[in-house]
Amino acid sequence: MSDMPLFFPQTIYSNKKGPVPRVMIAPQRYIQGAGVLANTGKYLQLLGAKQVGILASTRGLNADAKTVIKSLREQGIEVHTAAFDGECSLQEIDTQVDAFSDKFVDCLIAIGGGKCVDAGKCIAYRLGIEVVIIPTLASNDAPTSAVSVLYTPQGVSSGAEFFPQNPAMVIVDTQVVANASPRYLVAGMGDAMATWYEARVCLKNPNATTIMGTRPTLAANAISTICAETLYDVGEAALESVKANRVDEALEKIVEANTLLSGLGFESGGLAVAHAVAQSYTNLPVVHANYLHGEMVAMGVLTQLMIEGDVNEANKAAEFFAKVGLPIHLGQLSVEVTDLESLNLLAKETSAYATVSNMPMAITEAVALAGVIAAHELGLHVEDKIGNAAYMSLRA
């Protein structure tokens, strides 16, 4: 296990003698397109890598990783592989650090979903090497960021780790995304939609800070705006594309929105209630076991908007979510509104989450609970209007 000290960006950017600075961070390279995995070896020439570690699930090692490995070997790069166990936990991270330590790798490639790529960042930091992220799903905005969300081995959110640098490279093969279940792309839309609603709160609140402890930038806010506009404009069309395993302009736009725009937007634009609610949902076993991060974030978006009192925008978001198949009420996350024990736990965890301090009002347990219930009631109203055919089709 590495003795690399934990990194805290807040201590770097804090300014006790003056205003908090605005900071924008991003990966060095973002590469997206159909078939780009076959060129991974060429891309890694930019890093001068000679001994590369690959982290992926057992399934991933027998699927997309094969294309990557072939491409690396064509460029004379030696490859060492390891299987990810499914949770970005400290225990798994330590296990993989030990596994790679004696391989003398100079770069780590993490291939898979959000938890795998987050684990890859942690492992690479401890090894003191560059990390390249290859997401096989467009289900969340983790790939581009310099932060990893940690979980217990049981899958409950347990904090986060930060890194001095963003990934050296993010490579997204849109044909791989198109071949995955549509539910993952839709979950990514839920995660990405939060980016704008949280960023606008942080920009308006002069006391709000990003996860780096900095003020949000106008650039991140502009990116967050186009992210939401893209989702509303072509989200439904992209869903039809991925249902047909087809790469087209709509899918390319949504993959970029889910991955790059949302990633840059949340990290340098700020978070608020939406992600606090989402991470708190992981404390409910039935939700953690059956739903994706972006599906929980979608419910968090509605909760935040109802707390803000922005009913018109909440209705707009809920109608979009219903059309693409995201959850819009508690029943669609397998939670009963009469289950006060679960709802009180959700409210308690939400109110204690650090990012709620970016809101212009205090988020107490009572406020959080009222927001959750108001979002649920709004969702029921929208479901009566639009139906739940899209939600059910993703789970058929």
N, C-alpha and C positions, 0 to 999 in steps of 0.2 A: 504494500500500500504506500502511495506517495505521501511525502510530507509537505507538498506544495500548499502554502497558506491560502486560506479562502480570500477572495477578492471582494471588496466592498466599494463600488463606484461612488457611493454617497460621500465617502471620505475624500475622494479625489476631487469631486466637483463642488463640494460644500464651500461656501464663502461666508464666514462669520462676520467679516468686516464690510460687506457690501451686498448688492443684489445677487440672487442665485442666477448663474449663467444659463443660457439656452444651449443645448447640446444636441447634435444630430449624429447618430451612428448608423452604420450599415455594413453589410458584408463586402468583401473586396470585389467579388464577381457574382453575378446572378445569370444563369444560363437556362433558358426554357425553350422547349420545342419537341416535336415528335421525333423520336429516335436518337436523342442526344446522348443517351447512356452509352451507345456504341463508340462515342468519341471521348469517353472519360479519360483514357490514357493520354490523349493529345492535350486535353485541358490541364492535366496535372503536370505537364511540362512547364507550365507557368510557375509551379511551386518547386520544381527541381526534385520531386520526390523519387526515391529509389527503393525504399522498403515501406510498403503500405499495409496497414492493418484495416480489416473490414469487419464492422460490427453489423449484424443483421439477425433477424429471427431465423430459426432452423428452416422455416418455409422460405424466407427471403433468400437464404444462401443457396437454395435449390431453384430459385426463380430469377429475379432481376439481378441478383449479385453475379450470376454466371456471365451475363453480358458485360458487366463492369470488369470482372476479373479477366475475361478474354481481352478486353481493350487495354487493360493495364499491362498484361503480359506481352501484347504486341509491341508495346513501347519499352520492353525490357525491364519492367518494374516488378519486383518480387512481392508476393502477396501472402499475408497471414490472416486467417479468418477466425472469428469467434461468434458463438450463438448468443443472442440476447434473450433473456428469460421473460421479458414482457413488462417489467416494472422499472421505472427510473428511480430505484431506491439506492441508498448509500451502500447497502450490502451488495447489490449487483454491481455497482460502480467499482467497489473495492475488488471484487472477484475478477472483473475484466481488466483492471489496472494490473493486477498480479499476472494475469494471463499474457498480457502484451509486454510486460516489463522486460522480459528476456529475449524479445524478438528484434529489438533495436529498430523499431518502426520510426520513420520520420514524418509520417502523416497518417491520420485515421479517417477512414470514410465510414460514415454511419448511414445505413440504407434501411428505410422503413417508415413507420408512423411517428407520431409526435414524441412518444416516450422513448423510442429507440434513438431518435436524433438528439433528444435532450441528454440522454445518457452518454451518447458519443461526445458531446461537448464537455461533459464533466470528466470523462476518461482522458480525452486529449489534453485538457488543461493540466491534469495531474501528471501526465507523461511529458508535459512541456513541448508538445508538437502541434502542428496545424490540424484543423479539422475541416473536412469537406462533408457537406450534408447532401444526401440524395433522398428526398422524400418520395415515397411510392404512392402517396395519397395527397390530395389537396384538402385535407380535413382540418387543418389548423395552421396557425401562423408562427409556429415554433422555429422553422428551419433557418430563418435569416437572423435570429436574435442572438444576443450575447448573454442570455439567461436561460437557465433550465429549471423547470418546475419539478420538485422532488415529491416522491410518494413513499409511503410505507410499503413493505412487501405485500400488504393486503390491498394496496391501491388507494389509500386515503391520502389526500394532499397533506404534505408535511413541511412545506417551505419552498425556498428557491435558492439557487446559486448563481452568481454573476461572474463574468469573465472579462479580462482586460480588452479582448478583441472579439469581434464578431467572426463567424465562420469565414475561412479563407475563400470558400466557394460554395455556392448552392446550385445544384444541377437538377432540373425538373423535367422529366420526360413526359410530355403530355399524352403520348400514346399509352404509357403505363397507367396514368391517371384515368384515361378513357376506358381502360379495360377493367378498372376496379368497380366495386359496387357503387351505384349512384348515391347511396346513403352517405358515403364518406365525403363526396363533393358537396352535398347539401349541408352536412355538418360544418364543413369549412365555411360555407356562406353564413352560418349562424355565428361562428367565431369572428369572421371578418366584419359582419354588420355592426358588431359592438365597437369596432375601432373608431368609427366616426362619432358615435354617440358618447363614448367615453372621452375622446379627444376634445370635443367641443366644450364639455364641462371643464376640462383642465385648462383650456385656453382662456375661458371666460373668468375662471377663478384665479385671482392673482396669487393666492397662497398654494395653489396646486403644484405638485411636482410629479415628474415621471418616475419610473422604477429606478432610474439612475440617481434620483435626488436632484434633478435639474428642471428648469422650466421647459415647457414644450416649445417646439419651433414652429414657425409659420409653414415651413416646408412639410413637416410631418402632418400638420393640420390640412394642408392642401392635398397631400397624398391620401389622408383619411377621407376627405370629401369625395375624391374621384373613386375611391374604393367603394363607398356606399352607392354612389351614382351608378357604377358599373354593375353592382349586384342587382339593383332595382331595374336597370335597363335590360340586361341579358341573362339574369340568373335562371329564369324559366327556360330560356332557349338552351342554355348550357346543360341543364338537367336533361332535356330531350337528347342532346348530343351524347352525353355519357350513357344514357340508356341504350343508345345505338352503337356504343363503343366507337364513336366517331370524333375525330379531332377536327374542329373547325374554328372559325374566328370567335364565336361565342364561348366555346370551351377555353380557348387560349386566354381570353380576357378574364374569365372567372378564375382560372388557375392562378393567373398573375395577381388578381385581387385577393384571393384567399391566402396566397403565400407571400408575395413580395409587398404589395401595397399594405396589407393588414400587418405584416411583420414590421415594416418600417414605421407605420402609423402608430401602432400601440407602443412601440419601444421609445420613440422620441416624441410621442404625442400625449401619452399618459393613459392610465386606467382609472376606473371608478367603481361603481356598484355592480355593473354587469358581470365582471370577472370575479368579484367577491362572492356573488351569489353562485356562480358556476362552480368555483372551487369548494364552496360550502356544501353543495349538493353531493360531493364525493363522500361526505360523512353518512349519507343514507345508503345502506347496502344495496337496496333494490335499484337505486339510481346508478350507483357505481357499476353494478354488475351488468346492466342492460342498456346503458346509454353512452353516447360519445360526448367528448368535451364540448364540441360546438353546439350540440343539442341542449346542453345545460346552459351554455352562454346565451342561446336564444331566449330562454326563459329569464335569464339575468337581464337582457336588454329590455324586455317588457317590464320587469320589476323596476329597473332604474327609471325608465320613462314615466311610469306611474308615480314613483316617488317624486320626480320632478314636476308632476302635474301636467305633463305634455301629452294629453290624451289623444290628440289628433295624430301626433307622430307615433305614439304607441299603436294606434289602430292601423296606421300605414305599415308599420313593421310587422304587426301580427298578421295582416292580410297577405303580405309577401311570404312570411313564414308558412302560412297555411297552404299557399299555392305551391310551394316547393317541398313541403312535407316535414317542416321542423315543428317541434312541440310548441304549443301555445297555451296550454293549461296543465295543471298539475296531473290530471288523469293521464295525460300523454307522457308523463314521466313515472307512471305507476305509483303516484302518491295521492292519497285521499285527502281532501280538504278538511276532513274531520279528524285526521291523524295529528292531533295537536302536539304530541311528543316529537314527531319528526319536524313539524313546522317550527316549533319553538327551538329545536336544535339548529335548524337552518338559519333562523333569525339570529340566534346567538353567535354562530360562527360568522355570519355575514357582517354583523355589527363590529366584530373584533378584527376583521380583515383590514390590513393597512390601507389599501387603496380607497376605502370609503371616505377617508379624510379629505379626498379631493372634491367631494361634493360641497355645494354651498350651504348645506344644512347638516346638522348632526344626525348620523345614522345610528339611532338607538335600536335595541331589539324590537321595540314596539313599532318604530318606523319601518324597519326591515320586514317585519311580519305583515304589516298593513300593505306594504308594496307587493309582497308575494301574493297575497290574497287578491288584491286589486288586479294584478296581472292575470291571475287565474280567471277571474270573473270576466275580464275583457276578452280573454282567449275563448271562453265559452260562447260569448256573444258573436265573435268572429267565426267560430266553427259553425254556429247556427246559420250564418250568412253564406259561408263558402263551402262548408262540409269538410270532411277529413279524408277524402279519397287519396290525396297526395301522400299524406302521412301513412296511411295504410298500405299504399302500394310499395313504399320503401321497405316495409316489413313483411311483405308477402313471401 
